[in-house]
Amino acid sequence: MRFILLFALICSIVVPVSAQQPRYDFNGRCQQAYHAIMQLRLQTGIGLLEAEKRENPDNLLPYFIENYADFFTLFFNEDANAYARQRKQRAVRLDRLAEGPEDSPFYLYTQAVVKFQWALIKVKFGEKWDAVWEVRKSYITLKDNERKYPGFLPNKMILGPMQTVFGTIPEGYKWITNILGLRGSIKQGMGNLSQVIDSHDPVADIFREESYYYYCYLKLFIENKPEQLWDFVEKKQLDTKNNYLFALMVANLSLNNQKADQGIRVLEERRPSPEYAHLWYSEYAMGLMKFERGDADAIAHLEKFVNGFKGKFYMKEALQRLSWAYYLKGDISKAQYYRNLVPQRGNMETDADKQAQKEAKSGKWPNAVLLKARLLSDGGFYTEARDLLLSKKTTDFSLVEQKLEYAYRLARIYDEMGNDSAALRLYDATIKIGTNRPEYFAARAALQAGYIYEKAGDKQRARTYFQTCLDMEGHDYKNSLDQRAKSGMLRLDGK
């Protein structure tokens, strides 16, 4: 009897203080933490997550959300020491997230997103094959979750971008995606992503701003619909003053869509506060756009980037721009100093970095007039660029590559200014002269001509020019131009 009474007493003590079962509770504090981290207020978000861990130790979502903080700092800043410290957190978080109830849609979803984010991080640190397998694991996990919970819209937010990108893989690399089981199309991917954006589902609403981020990039780089992109940004009234991630996104899209004035303004109008994480990419983007506009402090931003950034992506391009800046100022000594650093720093993972390396090793300096016209055009200052080029004639340039660039630059300017007939005439001349040359001008001319005909609804001619771009070999920016041409072909096919 005493044994029974003692056992009952122990049970009465233990049961009330026993821990709850692990769960995924996206409560108010977790939502605040997630949104703070998505705005790059990382320490604020992490502080909220630490409080949640203390007060609700069985809530697993803090381990999911804190992975976003690691993702942003490691992906953008590329600090190898930070990577060495933090990489073990991938396994720790996946183990914790796997402790939750398997009948929750968050069980597989959270694990898939962590794998996806670490795949992107591993790309930045040169672990390409590990990254590919991480993407595959993430994709398969999301597809499994979608079968189990077809109404769980966050699945579609991550699957959509994956499917869109998989659909644009050039034919020569399709065997890789086929072996890995990675399939998709632009139509399918954008459709999935749009469902999240247009939904009134309360869970989808938590992730809505993240879905905007993916949508904007795909609109420009895959669908090639800049007008729709900027209409979307304006319609959604993205808060670029208090959300640094949105500010960086709009700045990056501006940089890649000839809108330097807009990109500079967005970065300058951010609310100044030490609460936000500093990502070195902002110095790189600001430096490039200010250089295109001709601002005197462009050099300071670029030097801040090359002196402070610990990573490798964009480094060669930034050093190239610094060499150009001093070259145009007439300071050849400083220009040569930065050019000599190009082969020593960074990597050649991006086409722009490859081109910077190639130019540095060539020992040749660009023609100053053509370089100025390029910078003005890249920044969206078309009238000034056109007037500069029209002050010269083709015969003013002695080298074939300079004549070729002159025709291409003028064509791009006319293209951006809406003078399609003049642009097409010069694009055709560029293609005729430059098809078998190593410069990218002919391939980009074919791509741009394809865009013009695609926009005009002439699918046959658009297809011909996109194929012309794909058929050219051995030129600069080959990978990125091929992907854009492939995307164009898929759009024409309605895929």
LOLUM-161137 format. One record per residue: residue in three letters; x, y, z of N, C-alpha, C, O in turn. Coordinates in pm, whole numbers, plus 50000, padded with zeros to 5 digits. Atoms other than C-alpha are relative to their C-alpha. Example, Ala and Ser with C-alpha at 12.3 -4.5 7.8 and 13.67 -1.06 7.14 Angstrom:
<dozas>
ALA500894988150000512304955050780500905012050000501945011850066/SER499184988149994513674989450714499235010950073499745022050090/
</dozas>
This chain:
<dozas>
MET500834988050000500005000050000500875012650000500615022349928/ARG499104988449997502825023850089500655002349864500835013849822/PHE499394998950133504445016449752499035006849903499435015449824/ILE501004994350090501205024949571499805014850029499705022949937/LEU500174986049963500785057249765501215008449957501065019749910/LEU498784993050042504415066849697500025002249849500375013049802/PHE500044999150148504015059549323499005010849957499275018649865/ALA501014990050032500845080649315500525014050029500245023449954/LEU499464986949963502655109049489501015004849896501015016449857/ILE499004996450102505535108049239499325004449871499695014449811/CYS500734996650124503095108148945499355013650013499305021449917/SER500684987249982501245137449097500995011649990500615022849954/ILE498974989550010504525156849107500505001349857500685012449807/VAL499354999950130505915146848768499075004649889499465012549803/VAL500894997550115502875149048544499775014749973499875018949857/PRO500274986150030502065185948589501195007549942501005017149866/VAL498844992550049505645197048514500644993549878501674998149830/SER499405006550117506275173348226499905009149879498935016649866/ALA499944991350118507215190547899498904996449901498474984949891/GLN500955002450108504725194947619500724993349884501954993149877/GLN499425006150119505235176647294500565011049909499985021849901/PRO499484990250096507435194847039498935003549897498134995049857/ARG501044995350091505305215646802500535011449915501615016849940/TYR499674988750087505395242046530498945010750024497835009849971/ASP500964989749964503705273046669500475013649946501335020150005/PHE499624987150058503975303446443499205010950071498345017550011/ASN500744990449917502725325546724500425014349969501275016849883/GLY499744985950026502805363346740501465003850012501975011349929/ARG498594996549982506345365446872500864994249888501785000949840/CYS499255005950111507655341446606499775007949871500695009649791/GLN500274991950119505935362146338500775013150006501315017649905/GLN499224987649986507525393846477501484997649970502125005649903/ALA498585003350023510945377046475500274997649852501255002649798/TYR499845002950143510495364146121499995012849917500845014749830/HIS500084987650079509445398245987501185009250029501655016149938/ALA498824991849969512295415746170501214995049922501965002949866/ILE498865005650073514835391946016499855002249851500845004949782/MET500224997550143513245395745672500235014649964500415017949846/GLN499674985950023513805433345711501495002750023501955014050007/LEU498574999549966517465426145806500245006550136501355011050164/ARG499804996349859516875436846169500314987050075499514982050154/LEU499675013649959518695405146258500084998350151499524988850204/GLN499855001649855519595410846623498665001450072498424994650172/THR501344998849942516055422046702499254986849985498634981950080/GLY500675012750025514695390446543500564988750085499814980750141/ILE499365010649921517225367846716499655001450147499454991550217/GLY500394997749861516415383947051498614994750029498374988650134/LEU501375005149984512735375747006499994984749998499254978450073/LEU499945014750008513605339946911500594994050127500144983650173/GLU499415005149876515795335347219498985000650114498924991650197/ALA501044999149898512935347447437498964989049982498484983350080/GLU500965010650028510585322947266500564986450041499824978150095/LYS499395012849959513025294247324499964998250151499734987150200/ARG500025001049854513195302347695498604997350053498404988850140/GLU501355000949945509485305947749499204988549941498314983150008/ASN500715011250065508275279447503501024990649936501134990049814/PRO498905008250052511145254547469499564988949906500394983349835/ASP500475010750089508965229547282499535005449865499134997649778/ASN500344994250130508185253746999501244999249910502275005249941/LEU498845002550087510485243346714500215011049896501285011649835/LEU499874990250107509835272746480501155009950017501685014649917/PRO498834991249989512575294946632501254994549928502055002349875/TYR498835005950067515155270346490499895001449848500905002449778/PHE500254997750142513575274246147500265014649964500945017549865/ILE499914985750033513395312246158501435005150013501855013549933/GLU498644995049981516935317646290500914995949885501975001949865/ASN499205003850116518245299545983500005011049894500965012449819/TYR500054988650091517115329745781501115009950031501745015449940/ALA498964990449960519495351645980501374995449952502145003449898/ASP498735005450050522435328945901500065000849848501105004249790/PHE500024999850147521365326945539500385013949948501255015049862/PHE499754986650052521365364645485501455004350020502085009649928/THR498624995549976524735371245649501014991749922501954997349867/LEU499045008550071526525341345495499895001749849500905002049780/PHE500204998950144525015345145149500515013349947501175013749843/PHE499624986850050525615382445115501425003950037502115010249956/ASN498674995449956528825387445315501114989949973502284993849968/GLU499045010350040530565354345231501244999450089502364997750040/ASP498885000549905532725354545544500334985450028499524978350089/ALA499625014049985534605321345544500104995850146499774984550181/ASN499905003249858535265322945919498624998350062498404989250142/ALA501375001349951531585328545992499374987149949498614980550019/TYR500535012450058530745299745760500524987850078499764978650107/ALA499425011249925533125276545945499344998650137499164987550187/ARG500655000449869531455286046274498554995449990498074987850075/GLN501455001950006527855284146157499554987749925498394983749940/ARG500485010850086527775254845917499474988150081498614980750032/LYS500505011149918527245229946200498555002150042497874992650080/GLN501374997249960523955247346275498994993849904497844991549942/ARG500925006350096522445232145960499494986850058498284984650065/ALA500395013149947522465197046111499255001350132498294994050156/VAL500674998149871521485209446457498555003949979497654998450044/ARG501374995450023518425227546323499154989449933497984987649968/LEU500775010650066517375199246095499614989150100498504983850095/ASP500325010149897517575174946388498875004850090497964997250122/ARG501064994749913515445197646606498665000449927497634996649982/LEU501254998950076512885203746331499384986349973498164985149959/ALA500505013750024512605166146274499374993950124498814983050117/GLU500615005049877511445161946636498515003050007497804997750092/GLY501404995849995508085177646558499044989649948499474979249896/PRO501015009550046504805160246472499994998649849499925008549776/GLU499935002650144504915144046130498685003049930498655003849807/ASP501284997050063501245151746072499785015149985498675019549956/SER500074985550022502005189246054500625003449865501664997849831/PRO499384995950127502645205745714501345007050019502145007849927/PHE498734993449973505495224345882501134989950022502314993650017/TYR498985010249973507315191545954500974998949881502185000549900/LEU499145001150117508645186845599500375013749945501485015649894/TYR499754986950060508345223245493501225006950062502085011849990/THR498904993149935510735237245752501344993549966502345000549945/GLN498755006950036513345210645677500405003049855501585004849825/ALA499714997250141513055216845303500585013949981501525015749904/VAL499524986250014513555254445339501415001450055502245008349995/VAL498644999549945516615250045562500994994149901502084999649881/LYS499125006150101518135226945300500175009049879501275010349825/PHE499944990950114517295251345022500915011950029501735015749945/GLN499164988549966518905280545203501474996150011502355003649968/TRP498605004249991522045260645279500564996249863501774997049842/ALA499545002450138522225250444912500535012949940501605013049879/LEU499574987150054522445287144816501265005050070502145010950006/ILE498794996149927525015293645088501204992249948502274998049927/LYS498885008450045527165264544968500495004149861501675002749831/VAL499574994750130527185278944615501025011250021502045011849952/LYS499114988649975528815310244757501374995750053502355003150040/PHE498735004649943531515289544927500614988749917501424980949968/GLY499365009050096532375268344623499654985350012500294977049947/GLU500385014049982530655236144734498844996749906497714994649950/LYS501055000550102528745231944409499214987050003497984987250000/TRP500735012750005527935195044413499174997850126498064992650119/ASP500795000649877526855196244777498755008549986497675004850032/ALA501134991050020524635225344679498944993749911497744994849938/VAL500955006650091523065205844392499204989450074497984988550057/TRP500695010449926522245176744620499085005750106498025000150135/GLU500894993449904520825200344881498735004849930497635003549985/VAL501174995650076518535215144615499094988149971497874989049983/ARG500795011950032517445180244514499224995350124498034992350116/LYS500665004349877516685170544875498845009450035497765005050073/SER501034990249970514755202644927498814998449907497664998649952/TYR501065001250101512775198444604499144987650025497914988350023/ILE500735012649978511835162244674499175000950129498044996050133/THR500734998549874510835170845032498775008849980497705005750033/LEU501144991150025508625199444913498924993049917497734994749944/LYS500985007250082506985177544648499244989850085498034988150069/ASP500655009649910506275151244914499005007250090497895002450112/ASN500894992349914504785177745141498795005149924497685005849977/GLU501124995250083502675191144855498974989049977497774991549975/ARG500925011350018501205156544798499184997750128497994994550123/LYS500705002349873500345153545167499085011550038498005009450094/TYR500764988249960499105189145212499875009649882500535020049879/PRO500114991850122498035203544874499525014350025499765023149943/GLY500474986649971496425233545040500965008550080500645019950115/PHE499004992649921499565244145229500825008749904501775003949843/LEU499444991250104500565274245017501485003350013502125005649910/PRO498564997349995504085280845155500834990349915501894994149865/ASN499305009250090505135249444962500215006349863501295005749806/LYS499974994550135504305267344639500925012149991501455015249884/MET499124988350002506295298144741501454996149970502165003549902/ILE498625004550027509545278044734500054991549873501004992649795/LEU500045008250122508565252944464499925008749875500545005649773/GLY500174991550117507555281044229501315005049940501555002949821/PRO498714995750054511005297044194500864988449950501534989549847/MET499235011750045512635262444173499544995549862500354993749772/GLN500545004950127510325251143892500265009849887500535005849774/THR499744989850102510765284143707501434999249950501684999549830/VAL498595000650038514545281643712500334986849931501054986649831/PHE499755013050063514595244243633499545000149854500164993749768/GLY500534999650136512535251943324500865007549902500675006449781/THR499144992150090515215275143187501404994149984502255000249920/ILE498695006350014518155251243213500254997249852499414991049787/PRO499715002750142519845250142867499984985149969500254976850056/GLU500155014050040519345217942672501244991650030501134979950067/GLY498775007549977522995208142710500194995350143501004986550169/TYR499885003749859522535205743088498754993050052498644990150171/LYS501245006349958519075189743092500224986250062499454981850147/TRP499755013549948520605155643161500235000450151499894991050222/ILE499754998949857521675168043503498695000950076498484993750173/THR501274998449930518205179543604499124987649985498354984450075/ASN500785012350018516665147943458500454989150097499634982350158/ILE499475010149907518965125343660499595003250143499264994350221/LEU500314995949864518275145543973498495000750026498065002550139/GLY501454999449983514525145443909499485014050021498435015850082/LEU500394986049983514325183443896499305004749873499935006049768/ARG500764996250119511585194443659499135012050030498755014650144/GLY500874988549983509535225243599499905008049872500495004449770/SER500154991050114508555253043364499735013950053499345015750169/ILE500274986249959508215290643373498525001550036498185007450139/LYS501444998749978504435288143346499584993650131498844999550210/GLN500365007249878504135262443623500535007250124499815009150221/GLY499384993749885506565279943857499375013450035499075016050152/MET500604987049974505135314843818498554998550044498055006550124/GLY501375002649958501635300543853499934996450147499065001250219/ASN499975003849858502515284644186500295012050090499655013950193/LEU499634988349920504145316444314498865010150005498605016250110/SER501114990550004501205337844204498864995850091498165004350147/GLN501055004649908498825315944404500245004950142499305008550213/VAL499664995249866500675325644721499745015050011499175019750110/ILE500134985549998500715362544633498535004349999498165013950067/ASP501414996050016497025363844541499084994250107497904997750113/SER500835007149903495795342144829499685008850122500435017850157/HIS500364993749874493975354145140500184990250117499714992750228/ASP499755010149898495085323345332500875006050111501885012350081/PRO499244993849890496335333745680501444995250012502325002950051/VAL498625005049994499415311245664500825006149887501965010349908/ALA499314993850113500345324145318500295014750029501295020149984/ASP499834985849969499915359445452501265002550082501885013050068/ILE498784998549921502775353945697501215001449907502135009249934/PHE498855000550089505125347045406499865009249878500665008449785/ARG500314992550122503675372345162501175008549951501485008649832/GLU498904991450043506595396645161501174991949945501854996349853/GLU498955008650055509045368245107499624995649858500494994949771/SER500435004050134506955357144809500185011549901500475009049784/TYR499764988550087507225392644668501465000249952501755003449837/TYR498564999850031511005389444679500304990649883500964994649787/TYR499785009650108511055358044462499335004749870499905003749762/TYR500794996150116508385371544230500705011149920500765010549798/CYS499364988650068510235404044151501234995549920501414999649806/TYR498815004650072513475386544060499644991749877500254993249772/LEU500395008350113511735361243837499375008249890499545005149772/LYS500624991350100509745388543662501055006449910500835007749789/LEU498974993450080512945405643550500924990149932501124990849811/PHE498925008350054515515378243504499514987849922500254982649838/ILE500505011750072513315349743378498915003849900498984999949784/GLU501104996450091510135364643232500345012149913499685014449812/ASN499604988150076511885396343108498825009549980498525013749868/LYS501144990850006508905418243192500235011350100499565012050204/PRO499674989349905510415449243356498835009350029498695014150142/GLU501144991149975507255470043309499094994150106498635001150197/GLN500845006549901505235444343504500684999850137500025000950240/LEU499264999849873507975442743768499795013250072499405013450189/TRP500084987149934507945480143837498565003850034498325010750133/ASP501414998049965504145481543825499674992650130498954997850216/PHE500225008249880504135454044089500605006850123499955007750227/VAL499324993449888506645472244312499215012250045499065014750165/GLU500784988149967504545503944293498654996350060498215002450158/LYS501325004149952501225486244343500074994650143499204997750225/LYS499875005949867502425467144649500605009650101500635006750221/GLN499434989849911504085498444790501034994050095500934995350217/LEU498975006349920507125479544908500745010350085501175020750035/ASP499394990749905508605496245213501524998849994502124991050068/THR498535000650016512195502245105500725008950099501955008750106/LYS499354991549900512835527545381500254992550130501284994650196/ASN499885007349873512285504145676500334985349981500684978450078/ASN499665013950030512855470645506501254999949912501175002049791/TYR498744999450074516515468745408500114989249893500774991249791/LEU499945010550101516035436045221499275004549874499765002149764/PHE500704994650115513465452344995500845011049933500875011949810/ALA499164989450056515805482044952501134994149915501404998849805/LEU498935006550076518665459244844499454993549873500094993949768/MET500615006350117516325440444611499705010349891500075008349775/VAL500354989850099515025471844440501265006349942501315009349823/ALA498734994650049518575485544416500644990549899501134994849795/ASN499415009950090519815453244258499224999149869499834998349762/LEU500825000450121516905452044013500205012749918500215012249795/SER499734987450069517515488643929501344999649929501465004149815/LEU498665001350058521195481543868499964991649874500684994349778/ASN500075009050114520245453843627498935003949899498704996649802/ASN501034995550093517495473643453500175014649962499195021649935/GLN499664986650045519255506243369499215010950073498655019850009/LYS500724990149921517725526443654500895004450118500515002950234/ALA499044996349895520735539743844499455010650094499625009650216/ASP500574989449914518945571043970499084994150106499164997650224/GLN500955006249907516195549944125500714991650105500404992550224/GLY499285008549906518595524944282500765007950104500755004450222/ILE499264991549907520755552044436499055006450100499325006950220/ARG500974993449912517705570044574499484990450107499364994150223/VAL500525009949905516365538344736501014997250110500654996650228/LEU498985002849898519655530944911500255012050090500505010450210/GLU499744988049920520105566845025498845003450093499055009950196/GLU501174996349920516555569745164499664989750108498654991250176/ARG500255009649892516785539645396500085006950136500885016150157/ARG499974994349865516055547745759501314996350068501594984550087/PRO498715003249938519465550745926499824994750142499215001450226/SER500115005849866519695527846228501014988750013501174980749921/PRO499065011149978522325504746379499294986650018499934976250028/GLU500795012249982519505479546419500134990749879499964978649892/TYR499945008050123519995467946059501394993949979502415000250009/ALA498735006450032522675443345956500645006949881499965011549790/HIS499284994050114525345456945725500394988949904501144979849940/LEU499645009450106525595437345402500865007549899500465017949848/TRP499034993150086528585446345187499485002149859499975010749786/TYR500534998650136526545441944871499475014249975499505019049862/SER500554986650019524975476144931501085009749953500815018649872/GLU498894991550045528405492744888500354997249854500625006449777/TYR499735004050138529015473244568498975006049905499325012249805/ALA501074995050087525635482444418500035015249991499905020949883/MET499944985450000525895518744522501205004949920501085014649844/GLY498814995950074529415521344383499824998749850500185007849775/LEU500215001950144528445506944044499035010249944499285016149839/MET501004990650053525355528744005500515014450002500235022149910/LYS499454986449997527155560444114501085001949894501235012849839/PHE499004999450107529965552543872499315002149865499785009849781/GLU500764998350124527405549443593499485014349987499415019849877/ARG500534986350002525985583343689501105010549998500865022249970/GLY498894990750001529415598743714500235007250131500875017750133/ASP499834993749870529295606944087501434998550049502054988050031/ALA498625000149954532625615844245500254989950111501354984550123/ASP499785009049888532055593944550499804985249965499784976750053/ALA500135014150041531565562044346501234992050042501114980750088/ILE498755006849965535215553144406500024996350148500464985450184/ALA499995002749856534765555744783499154987750034499564979550116/HIS500875011649976531885530644780500664987149952500634976950021/LEU499365012050055533785506144559501224996050082501464984250105/GLU498835003249918536945508844767499574994550136500234985750191/LYS500515005449874534905503045082499624985349982499864977150070/PHE500405013850027533525471444923501224990949987501284980550053/VAL498865009050024536855456944803500894998850123501594988850139/ASN499195000649878538535465145136499304992850115499964987450204/GLY500735005849888535765452145362499384986449973499214978450064/PHE500675012550036534145423445173500974988350009502094989149957/LYS499135011549979535585389545269499734988749901500404978349905/GLY500385010550093533965369744988500695001149865501685008349848/LYS499365000950131534745362444626499115004449884499605009149782/PHE500904996150108531635369044417500035015249982500065022750080/TYR500044985850039531615402944235501315007550024501435019149987/MET498784993049965535135410944357500775004449876501215015949869/LYS499254996550120536825409944016499325011449924499985020549873/GLU500744989450068534075431443865500185013350072500375023650008/ALA499824987749923534365456944147501405005949979501555018049964/LEU498634995350026538135458944099500145005449859500845015249835/GLN499984995150138537625462743725499395014149993499945022949926/ARG500644986850002535255491943785500895010650064500935022150019/LEU499064990549940537795508244015501125003549904501535015149895/SER498944997250098540475504643750499475009249890500195018249845/TRP500604991350102538105520343495499835014350053500095024049982/ALA500254986849943537235548943730501285008350002501275020149964/TYR498734992649999540885558543776500525002149859501155012349831/TYR499594998650141541565552643406499315012249938499965020149869/LEU500724988650057538855577843310500425013250065500285023850004/LYS499494988049934540295602343565501405003749952501895014649980/GLY498654997650048543675599243397501084995550096502264998250073/ASP499035005049902545335582943699500354985549962499804976050019/ILE499665013250054546925553643514500684991350104500534979150104/SER499315007649897549055543543811498994992850091499124980950116/LYS501035005949916546015537844034499164989949920498784979549971/ALA500785009050086544115522043743500714986649984500094976049992/GLN499235012250016546905497043690500104992350131500144980050130/TYR499955006549868547095490044064498794991050020498924979350058/TYR501225007949981543495478544076499874989149895499354978349922/ARG500045010550103543775460043748500894988250039500534976750016/ASN499105010849959546715440243887499404991350110499814979850127/LEU500645007749893544515429244179498934990449948498564980950017/VAL501095008150053541855414043953500354985049997499554977050045/PRO499695014450002543675380643894500264994150138500184981950156/GLN499625004949868544625378344262498814997650093498924989950188/ARG501125000649906541195382044422498724995249933498584995949811/GLY501295004350050537705368044386500054986649929501034979349938/ASN500065012250080536625339444164499365003149865499085014749834/MET500594997950133535155334443818498704992349986498454986049883/GLU501295006850004531735320643904498965007749921498075001649861/THR500954992150076529835349543746500625004149867501845005149854/ASP499504995850131530105360043383500715013450007501705015649937/ALA499364986949987530965395543488501414998850058502325005850014/ASP498665002249944533895383243698500924993549899502114996749893/LYS499205006250106535085361343411500495010549901501655010549861/GLN499634989750098535035391043174501045009550058501955013849988/ALA499014991249935536925412643426501384993650001502385000349977/GLN498735007349999539625385943456500625000049860501825002349843/LYS499515000650138539895382843079500565013549957501625014149894/GLU499534986750038540235420443031501315003450071502225009050010/ALA498794996949924542845423543307501214993149941502294998949935/LYS498885007650056544995396543150500365004349858501465001949810/SER499744995750138544655411642803501005011549993501715013249894/GLY499114988449999546595442642905499475011849921500145022149912/LYS500574989250082544295464042686499035008350084498305003250168/TRP500964991249935542385494242808498885003249902499135004449783/PRO501114997150090538925501642669500105014149942500755022950000/ASN500104986550056538285531242442499195008750095498115004750138/ALA500624991649897537375559942673498595004549961497705004750045/VAL501334995550045534435572442462499004988750010497894990550061/LEU500905011449995532905538042429499724995850144498604991750176/LEU500205003649859533425531342800499035009650067498145005350140/LYS500924990249942531695563742900498584997749950497624998650026/ALA501335002550057528815555842664499384987650063498184987350090/ARG500495012249936528515521142813499485002850140498394998450176/LEU500394997049864528375534343167498715008150005497815005150084/LEU501214991850005525785560743082498784991749959497714993150017/SER501105008550046523655535442896499594990050108498404988150132/ASP500305009649893523925509543176499235006650114498445000050182/GLY500694993049892522695535943420498655005649959497915010650044/GLY501284994850046519735546043204500055014549954499015020949940/PHE499844986050044521135579743092500184999949847501265002649794/TYR499925003250143520295573142728500275012149912501025011149815/THR499794988250084520185608342588501475004150000502055006949895/GLU498584996349991523665616342717500884989849927501834993549859/ALA499225010450066525005582842592499875001049848500864999849776/ARG500224998750146523425587242247500775011949944501465010849842/ASP499334988050050524755622642208501514998249997502185003049906/LEU498565002649997528245611242308500424991549881501424994449816/LEU499645008850112528255583342049499805006949866500605005049774/LEU500264993450128526745604741774500985011249971501035016449859/SER498934990250024529595629541822501184993349930502134999949889/LYS498965007750067531745601641673499404992649881498184991849865/LYS500425008550112531615580441358500744986750011501734985650083/THR499365013149998532505544041300501465001049960502324994150015/THR498634998650050535625555241114500955006050103502175005750085/ASP499154994549895536865572441430500664989150085501564991850165/PHE499475011249922537585537941575500824990949911500364986749804/SER499065007250086540565518641442499854984950006500104978049907/LEU500065014549982539935483641582498624994549966497615001249985/VAL501285006450036537255459341463499094999050121497895001650112/GLU500835001549880536075452841819499425013350046498345013650105/GLN500534986949965535675490241873498865004049907497855009549952/LYS501094997350095533595494341557498764991850036497634996650031/LEU501095009049963531515464641667499295005150126498065005250132/GLU500604995049877530975478942013499235013049974498175015150033/TYR500694987450034530035512941867498604997049946497625003149990/ALA501305003550058527235496941659499084994150107497904997550113/TYR500805006549896526055475741954499505010150103498325010150138/ARG500394990249898526055504242207498905009249948497935012050018/LEU501004991050058524115527141975498674992649982497604998350003/ALA501235008050015521645498941904499284998750134498065000450139/ARG500635001649869521015493142275499345013050045498275012950105/ILE500564987049960520445530142331498705002749924497715006749984/TYR501234998350078517935532242046498914990550048497744994150055/ASP500925010049950516315500642177499315005150127498095004850137/GLU500554995349874515855515042526499175012749983498285015550063/MET500744987750025514575547842381498764997649915498025007049884/GLY501215003450074511895529342183500095001449850499075000349781/ASN499814998950145513365534241834500374986249947501544983449920/ASP499745014150035512975497741730500644998349864501514989849847/SER499475001950136513725502041359501495002949995502254995449934/ALA498574996749998517075519141422500774989650081501884985850044/ALA499345010149917517915494041694500194987149923501274981349925/LEU499915012750074517145463741476501025000849887501744991249860/ARG499024998450109519205477441189501434998550054502264991849993/LEU498655000749943522245481541412500264986550067501404981750068/TYR499835013549944521635448241592500404990349889501294982049907/ASP499685009050112521695430541255501435002149952502124992549919/ALA498624997150040524945448041164500984994250101502034988950063/THR499145005549895526445437641498500114984949988501194979250000/ILE500005014650014525415401341447500824995849878501594986249885/LYS499285003450124526795400841093501515000850019502254992149972/ILE498564997949983530195413941197500574991650113501714986850105/GLY499425005649878530555398041539499664985850034500024981150143/THR500465013649965529065363041520501134990850044500964983250140/ASN498905009349968532405345041531501115006350083502235001250087/ARG498994993149919534205369241760499794997050149498704992850188/PRO500115003349856534915365042135499205010150082498785006950193/GLU500794990249926533115396942238498544995550007498074988049921/TYR501405004149981529555392842364499005008349919497815005549922/PHE500914990450063528125420842147499014993549904497834996949906/ALA500885006150099526715398941868498934991450067497774991750028/ALA500975008549929525085374142107498965008450072497775005250070/ARG500964991449929523515401742314499115007449899497935009749926/ALA500814993650104522375419141993498894990749953497764995049932/ALA501005009850041520585387041888498924998550108497734997750077/LEU500965001149890518975384042231499065012050004497855010450016/GLN500824987949995517775420142229499055000749881497905004949896/ALA500895000150116516395416741875498854990250023497714992849985/GLY501055009649964514515386041997498975006150092497775003850076/TYR500924993449907513025406542278499065009649924497865010049950/ILE500824990450075511825433242034498904992849924497744997049927/TYR501005007350077510085407841811499014992650091497834991450058/GLU500915006549905508675389142111498945009950049497765006750056/LYS500924989749952507135421242240499015004049892497865007349922/ALA500874996450112505715428541894499064988749959498184990649876/GLY500865011450031504105393941882500444991949880499714983149834/ASP499465007550115506275381241595500834988350054502054989350066/LYS499345011349935507075347341745501054993549912502094989149961/GLN499065006850090508815333241437501355007149998502405000750011/ARG498744992550002511395361141416500665000050138501884999150149/ALA499445000349864511815362041793500744986950022501854986750074/ARG499385013149983512545324841793501324999049922502304993549972/THR498785000350083515095328941512501145007250069502275002250071/TYR498934992449935517025355341703500444993650131501624993650163/PHE499615007049877516915336542033500904988149968501874985550038/GLN499195011550041518285305941854501385004549952502384997849976/THR498714994550045520985327341693500905002850120502104999950117/CYS499244997449876522055338242041500544986950057501714986150093/LEU499595012949944522155302042162501084993249917501934986049971/ASP499065006950090524145290541858501415005850007502374999149967/MET498684993849996527025314741918500834993950113500324991650223/GLU499125006449904529995299642100501225008750030501615017349951/GLY498714994249967533095311542281500025014950028501075021250012/HIS500034985749974531965346542374499815002850149499444993950225/ASP500194995949861531845365742702498524999250037497645000549952/TYR501375000549946528725362142922499164988749937497944989749931/LYS500685011050069527855329342744498884993950086497764992350039/ASN500985006949916526045313043039498755008350023497645003450005/SER501154991649968523825342243132499195003349876497965003749882/LEU500744996950123522935350942774499244987749950498114989049902/ASP500695012350041522095314742694498754997750085497704993850033/GLN501175002249915519775312542993498875009649964497705005849964/ARG501034990450039517965344142888499364996349867498154997549849/ALA500555004250129517605331642531499124987750015498064986749953/LYS500805012049972516355298042658498675003850063497634998250028/SER501234995349937513805316042876499065006049896497855004149901/GLY500794994250107512665335242571499324989449915498144990849882/MET500575010950078512135303142373498854993450074497824990150014/LEU501045006349920510115288142657498765008850009497635003850006/ARG501154991049997507925319042681499224999349869497994999549869/LEU500665000950131507205316742309499174987349988498144987149922/ASP500725012950003506135280542361498894999450104498164989650112/GLY501034999949897503885290742649500284990950116499364986650185/LYS499645009349893505825269142894500485007550124500835001150224/
</dozas>
